[in-house]
Amino acid sequence: MPSFDILSEVDQPALRNAVEQANRKVDGRHDFKGTSAKIELAEKLLTLYGDSDFQLEQIKTILLPEMTKKNVDVRCLDYGDVQKISGNKVKQEVKVRVGVEQELAKKLVKLLKDSKMKVQAAIQGDAVRVSGAKRDVLQEAIALVKKQITDFPLQYGNFRD
């Protein structure tokens, strides 16, 4: 029975390269000289450091285009609250969402069931496996999910006949 998986993954080396490139640009900018502006990457967590909220926004305007150049989908970022640290310095944690969260997985299964397509969807860990009798039906399911879910980056892989 043909099947495919709906996943959400981030290319870690590309993300690391984008962060390193953004840090180089921050270091080279004159308005950031002598400040604590930088970006740190730890596994699935980005931490932006700056002297003010305005500086954090400037760092984001440098980081996001770099991520886009490296084909890292910026919709996978989940911004936390801006926190004050020693003195007048601030930091913001940004989580890199990987995997299809339970809430979204349930929404995908419900969407496919409500569409009356002849496919079955099952949640498997942090992915959703969709199987159907024909390849064409699976391609219609992919098109439906792409059209309906626009706020989260999804990939469709492991296509089997």
Backbone torsions as a table, in degrees:
resi	resn	phi	psi	omega
1	MET	NA	124.9	-179.6
2	PRO	-61.9	144.3	178.9
3	SER	-153.3	165.7	173.1
4	PHE	-151.6	164.7	179.4
5	ASP	-112.4	141.6	171.6
6	ILE	-101.8	118.3	-176.2
7	LEU	-127.5	171.6	170.7
8	SER	-141.9	108.1	-178.3
9	GLU	-129.1	156.7	177.8
10	VAL	-122.5	133.9	177.9
11	ASP	-73.2	101.7	-174.9
12	GLN	-60.0	-45.2	178.1
13	PRO	-61.0	-38.8	178.3
14	ALA	-66.1	-38.9	177.6
15	LEU	-63.7	-44.1	178.7
16	ARG	-61.5	-43.4	178.6
17	ASN	-62.2	-41.2	-179.9
18	ALA	-64.0	-41.0	179.6
19	VAL	-66.0	-43.8	179.1
20	GLU	-62.5	-42.8	179.3
21	GLN	-64.0	-42.7	179.5
22	ALA	-64.1	-40.0	177.9
23	ASN	-62.7	-38.9	177.6
24	ARG	-62.8	-41.0	179.6
25	LYS	-66.8	-39.8	178.3
26	VAL	-62.7	-43.7	179.7
27	ASP	-63.3	-31.2	-176.7
28	GLY	-84.8	-12.8	-177.5
29	ARG	-81.2	136.4	-177.2
30	HIS	-68.2	-33.6	-179.1
31	ASP	-73.6	-8.2	176.6
32	PHE	-104.0	1.3	-179.8
33	LYS	-62.2	131.5	177.0
34	GLY	75.6	13.6	178.7
35	THR	-110.3	174.2	-179.6
36	SER	-95.2	21.3	-176.9
37	ALA	-68.3	123.0	176.4
38	LYS	-167.0	168.2	177.8
39	ILE	-126.3	130.9	176.7
40	GLU	-116.4	141.6	177.7
41	LEU	-118.2	124.0	176.3
42	ALA	-130.5	105.1	-179.8
43	GLU	52.0	-98.8	-177.6
44	LYS	-116.6	32.9	-178.5
45	LEU	-140.2	123.8	173.7
46	LEU	-100.1	138.2	174.8
47	THR	-123.2	120.9	179.2
48	LEU	-99.6	128.6	179.1
49	TYR	-115.2	142.1	177.2
50	GLY	-161.6	174.5	-179.9
51	ASP	-89.4	-16.0	-178.9
52	SER	-156.8	168.5	176.9
53	ASP	-61.0	-39.2	179.1
54	PHE	-60.2	-40.9	-179.9
55	GLN	-66.6	-37.0	176.1
56	LEU	-61.1	-41.2	178.5
57	GLU	-64.0	-38.7	178.0
58	GLN	-64.4	-39.0	178.4
59	ILE	-63.9	-40.3	178.0
60	LYS	-62.7	-39.1	-179.8
61	THR	-69.1	-17.1	174.0
62	ILE	-88.1	-42.2	-174.1
63	LEU	-70.7	-45.9	-173.5
64	LEU	-61.2	-44.4	175.7
65	PRO	-63.8	-33.7	177.4
66	GLU	-64.3	-40.8	178.1
67	MET	-64.6	-40.8	179.8
68	THR	-64.5	-39.5	177.5
69	LYS	-61.1	-34.0	-177.7
70	LYS	-90.9	12.3	179.3
71	ASN	60.3	37.0	172.9
72	VAL	-101.9	120.7	-176.8
73	ASP	-70.1	122.0	-176.8
74	VAL	-75.5	-9.5	177.2
75	ARG	-71.2	-12.1	179.8
76	CYS	-80.8	-4.3	-178.0
77	LEU	-86.6	135.2	178.1
78	ASP	-121.2	104.5	-174.0
79	TYR	-77.4	131.8	174.9
80	GLY	-90.2	-176.5	178.9
81	ASP	-76.6	151.6	175.3
82	VAL	-76.3	128.0	-178.0
83	GLN	-113.5	140.7	175.2
84	LYS	-85.1	133.6	174.4
85	ILE	-122.7	176.9	-172.6
86	SER	-23.3	121.7	177.8
87	GLY	71.2	-129.0	-178.0
88	ASN	-103.7	14.0	-177.9
89	LYS	-83.8	152.1	-179.5
90	VAL	-132.5	159.3	174.4
91	LYS	-143.1	156.6	177.9
92	GLN	-138.6	129.8	177.7
93	GLU	-94.7	136.5	-179.9
94	VAL	-125.8	115.3	179.5
95	LYS	-83.3	140.3	174.5
96	VAL	-97.6	109.1	-176.5
97	ARG	-77.6	123.6	179.0
98	VAL	-127.2	137.2	-178.9
99	GLY	89.7	153.5	178.2
100	VAL	-84.2	116.2	-178.5
101	GLU	-67.1	155.9	-176.1
102	GLN	-54.8	-45.0	-178.0
103	GLU	-59.5	-46.3	179.3
104	LEU	-68.6	-37.5	179.3
105	ALA	-61.8	-43.1	178.0
106	LYS	-63.6	-39.0	179.0
107	LYS	-63.9	-40.7	178.7
108	LEU	-65.0	-44.5	179.4
109	VAL	-61.5	-44.2	179.7
110	LYS	-64.2	-42.0	179.2
111	LEU	-58.8	-45.6	-178.7
112	LEU	-69.6	-36.4	178.1
113	LYS	-68.7	-42.0	-178.8
114	ASP	-69.4	-19.4	-177.9
115	SER	-76.0	-10.9	-179.6
116	LYS	64.5	18.1	174.0
117	MET	-75.2	154.7	-179.7
118	LYS	-88.0	65.7	177.2
119	VAL	-132.6	155.2	174.3
120	GLN	-116.3	136.7	178.5
121	ALA	-120.3	135.0	179.6
122	ALA	-135.8	137.8	178.3
123	ILE	-81.4	126.4	178.4
124	GLN	-128.9	93.8	-179.1
125	GLY	66.6	-117.9	179.4
126	ASP	-106.6	30.1	176.3
127	ALA	-139.6	164.7	176.0
128	VAL	-121.4	122.0	178.5
129	ARG	-94.4	126.8	179.2
130	VAL	-116.6	128.2	178.6
131	SER	-130.8	151.0	-178.7
132	GLY	-155.9	171.5	-175.8
133	ALA	-73.2	-36.0	-175.4
134	LYS	-125.8	151.5	178.9
135	ARG	-62.7	-38.7	-178.7
136	ASP	-61.7	-38.3	179.3
137	VAL	-65.2	-39.0	178.4
138	LEU	-65.3	-39.0	178.5
139	GLN	-66.3	-35.4	175.2
140	GLU	-65.9	-37.5	178.6
141	ALA	-64.1	-42.7	177.3
142	ILE	-60.1	-45.0	-179.8
143	ALA	-61.6	-41.2	179.5
144	LEU	-63.1	-46.0	-179.0
145	VAL	-65.2	-42.1	178.6
146	LYS	-60.0	-38.0	-178.1
147	LYS	-72.6	-38.8	-173.8
148	GLN	-84.1	-40.0	-175.7
149	ILE	-101.1	102.5	-177.9
150	THR	-114.4	-10.4	-174.1
151	ASP	-96.4	5.2	-178.5
152	PHE	-142.2	134.3	-178.2
153	PRO	-76.4	120.4	179.2
154	LEU	-119.8	144.8	173.6
155	GLN	-118.9	153.3	-178.2
156	TYR	-120.2	112.6	-174.9
157	GLY	-138.9	-175.4	176.7
158	ASN	58.1	39.2	-178.2
159	PHE	-71.8	122.3	-178.2
160	ARG	-124.9	147.3	176.4
161	ASP	-97.8	NA	NA
